[in-house]
């Protein structure tokens, strides 16, 4: 294959973009980790659903028999109960945007103050409600960061839960507190050894633990009257009554409170906050400026994580819908295209053809390519343009002494220049351009040129197949050629917006090439640039799947990377060069609005989303329902398999290689989207990419016809 000369533009090695990408992925992963921790790791079960278990040998008897407010310090543990005829209403799990305002409205009507044990994540989500609690004279306290079970949590996790919940409270309300109610706690008599260990760590962090002495059991939703019955004191002793203003439907709690408060007042009970009920100093203090700033920062990060997750979710929905739509559209188009196999473009085309083979250091495969061409069943001439090869490519071709094969030597000037040189030397109107690593079927040239029977056809794309399919890399490229490239070309053909006639096998009308000024060397994808120019000039570009040629695909990941990097970057160059087609009329506008839009959606934007999809898949496996996540992934793989079987059937290929398709998702797919990312960063940075010559292996064999035997 010919190679363009290195340009004088400054070559800037791109390294920083990988650092930027890595940082973006780390930030994204951190956001999702924070979101998963705060929303999906803990707190799924209601308070009373977790029953205490284990022995209580380490719990002091004075605590088990004592009051619900506990100081579990290193000295003598102490506890205190509510004063007689005093009820401390306590509400857990809020604030909730639906039920907390209703509870606050009811308490204000009744002139009652209560204590709200709030969850840090809920405060971060609804800080205005937390501020309202404080502003209306209620006591606000902590119920952990994520409603985690502090008894079973590791020591470091308890510290996180306490520290973050305090920071969020400070950021949202400007106050801090020394009261904390452990989630899933009950009365002092239910404490176990593990509970006591947690209470001791809570005290070491500077908190008093607040349990309950009476449970309304509203979390069970037993009915309004039962909630009232559970909440009524059995004596004149003071109580810390446990209720909930969040965690589900709390309509029974509201209805019970409307009846309960007047009844308790009528029986001579007074209502107070926890600290007032047990006779403690006010546990709420003004937070420092630094602490409040840190709290606001935590809230900001949590909100940002929620926003990121929302955006990603919608993007994934859009990507999934587009992927399914693409699959359905391409299959329908391929089916319709297959029904047109008997279509005739006009009278059979029998005129001779000029075949141009640009060559730069192609000694490994040039002989097979030439012999396959001269074995064609259609009259042709072969013009090999040697673009300054240093491996004896031109000498090898001349030594074959095959009639009808000419060699033109030129200094290295690049593939487009070599093709233009061959075009000037060609004798015939119909031109076939062939890479030096491609082997043609004997009938490929004849079938390739039949669409030129229609005067409006300016170019024809043939069916390029991977010849060296050994190994996983070869199989994966074979799958990509059959499913991706050839299905897409059938769609492009029907939509009249073909963006690329591959350099491996393409036919052109000489008049069309001359009208657009020949091939341009301003992009690295000269075949894409040429095809787009023909479409914009009003020529029809079609696909002839029966014209089969075998190409030598890269056999290593490094070689594959270099090839696809050049292809992708060159395609981006061509898309930018021909962006004006989007606003043109006629066939040029049709190509722009259909072809360029398709390329932008499915070959640029969707691959750019692929890393996000992978990170979100890991997030789903860890924090969401892994069965559901795996089912979605399996569904998409199944969709690709169905497309693969159909595409392989259309191309007359054995479906055996498709068994590697699921594995392809873990290696090949990642390589391809990294190529797109690299190409986009290169383009945005304004860096001109050097031509990177592909390795040649000489793995293809040519059919030996009677002319060359």
Protein Blocks (a to p, Z undefined) as FASTA:
>chain_A
ZZddddfbdcdddfklmmmmmmmmmmmmmmmmmmmmmmmmgokbcfklpcceddfklpcf
klmmmcfbdcfbfblcddddddehiacdddehiacfklmmmmmmmmmmnopacdddddfk
lmmmmmmlmmmmmmnopacddebjnopafklpcfklmmmmmmmmmmmmmmmnopacfbdc
dehiacfklpcfklmmmmmmmmmnopacdddfbdfklmnonojklmmmmmpcfbfbdcdd
dddfehiafklmmmmmmmmmmmmmmnopacddfklmnopacfbdcddfklmmmmmmmmmm
mmmmmmmmmmmmmmmmmmmmmmmmmmmmmmmmmmmmmmmmmpcfbdcdfbdcddddddeh
illmmmmmmmmmmmpcbdcddddddehiakhmmmmmmmnopghiacdddddebjklmmmm
mmmmpmbfbdcdddfkbccdfklmmmmmmmmmpmkbmbdcdddddfblghjklmmmmmmm
mmmmmmmmmmmmmnopafbdcfkbccddfklmmmnopaafkbfblmlmmmmmmmmnopac
dddfklccdddddfbfklmmmmmmmmmmmmmmmmmmmmmmmmmghjllmmmmmmmmmmmm
mmmmmmmmmmmmmmmmmmmmmmmcfklmmmmmmmmmmmmmmmmmmmmmmnopafklmmmm
mmmmmmmmmmmmmmmmmmmmmmmnopacdddddddehlaccdddfklZZ
